[in-house]
Amino acid sequence: MASRCEICNKEISFGCNVSHSHKKTNRTFKPNIQKIRAKINGKIKKVNICTKCLKANKVTKAV
């Protein structure tokens, strides 16, 4: 599955795991991307969007 939201362009970001001894190792933060059928410009289309955009009603789900 694509790891980018087609509405807000949210994608994977990088950071560090920090242990108790303060050792740092690399990690990734992945957005919660869902593939849904949405109505865009009057047409039904399958899009990959993050759950934050879905909850904010930035697209209307096709029924």
Backbone torsions as a table, in degrees:
resi	resn	phi	psi	omega
1	MET	NA	144.9	178.4
2	ALA	-63.4	145.0	-178.8
3	SER	-109.7	39.4	176.6
4	ARG	-141.1	134.9	177.3
5	CYS	-77.9	132.1	-178.5
6	GLU	-78.0	-11.4	-180.0
7	ILE	-94.1	-54.3	-174.6
8	CYS	-107.6	1.5	-179.7
9	ASN	58.7	27.8	174.7
10	LYS	-69.0	135.4	-178.3
11	GLU	-141.4	-175.5	-178.6
12	ILE	-62.3	135.1	172.7
13	SER	-120.9	160.9	-173.1
14	PHE	-116.4	151.4	178.7
15	GLY	-161.2	-156.0	-177.3
16	CYS	-131.8	141.6	163.5
17	ASN	-80.8	135.3	179.6
18	VAL	-119.1	118.6	-178.7
19	SER	-82.7	175.5	178.8
20	HIS	-60.8	-35.2	178.4
21	SER	-83.4	7.4	177.1
22	HIS	69.3	23.5	171.0
23	LYS	-76.3	141.1	-176.9
24	LYS	-114.0	131.8	173.4
25	THR	-126.7	151.9	-176.0
26	ASN	-72.4	147.6	175.9
27	ARG	-150.5	168.1	178.1
28	THR	-121.3	149.2	173.7
29	PHE	-111.6	115.9	-176.0
30	LYS	-105.4	135.9	176.4
31	PRO	-73.5	154.6	178.9
32	ASN	-84.7	93.2	-175.5
33	ILE	-96.3	131.3	178.0
34	GLN	-122.5	142.0	175.5
35	LYS	-95.3	117.8	-178.4
36	ILE	-130.3	162.4	171.9
37	ARG	-93.5	120.1	-176.6
38	ALA	-128.0	155.0	177.1
39	LYS	-94.0	112.0	-179.1
40	ILE	-124.5	122.4	-177.1
41	ASN	53.8	37.8	177.6
42	GLY	81.6	-2.7	179.8
43	LYS	-114.8	146.4	178.0
44	ILE	-86.4	130.2	-174.7
45	LYS	-144.0	146.2	173.9
46	LYS	-85.6	126.9	-178.4
47	VAL	-133.0	152.8	174.1
48	ASN	-99.7	113.8	179.6
49	ILE	-132.0	155.6	178.6
50	CYS	-80.2	158.7	-176.7
51	THR	-68.5	-24.3	177.2
52	LYS	-66.1	-41.4	176.6
53	CYS	-69.7	-36.1	178.8
54	LEU	-65.2	-42.5	-179.8
55	LYS	-69.4	-32.4	-178.8
56	ALA	-83.0	4.0	179.5
57	ASN	57.1	41.1	176.2
58	LYS	-76.0	-17.3	172.4
59	VAL	-132.9	157.3	175.8
60	THR	-105.2	127.2	179.7
61	LYS	-70.5	140.1	176.4
62	ALA	-81.6	136.6	-177.4
63	VAL	-96.9	NA	NA
